[in-house]
Amino acid sequence: MANLRKISLIALLAAAWGTAGADTLRMDGASAFEGDGHPTRGMSQASVESKYGAPATVRAPVGDPPITRWEYPDFVVYFEHDKVIHAVRKR
């Protein structure tokens, strides 16, 4: 009985361990920034616009929470509400 419990526990842990992981999001035409000189996570829309100027294109918010995309000539900035969540360089 104790051996059956151990085997069941080991099988359960092995199954859980094998399914844990993360997917990689590949975005054609964009790459992550390296180093300084780009908007960083947590910056407000006002601070991004103050530092980098007005974006060339602003995409309307989509989803819940609302995600907004600002496009600049060399990079794209993604906001959740009014805070930067990600910035990528255009290729």
Buried (B, 14 or more C-beta within 10 A) or exposed (E): EEEEEEEEEEEEEEEEEEEEEEEEEEEEEBEEBEEEEBBEEEBBBEBBBEEBEEBEEEEEBEEEEEBBBBBBEEBBBBBBEEEBBBBBBEE
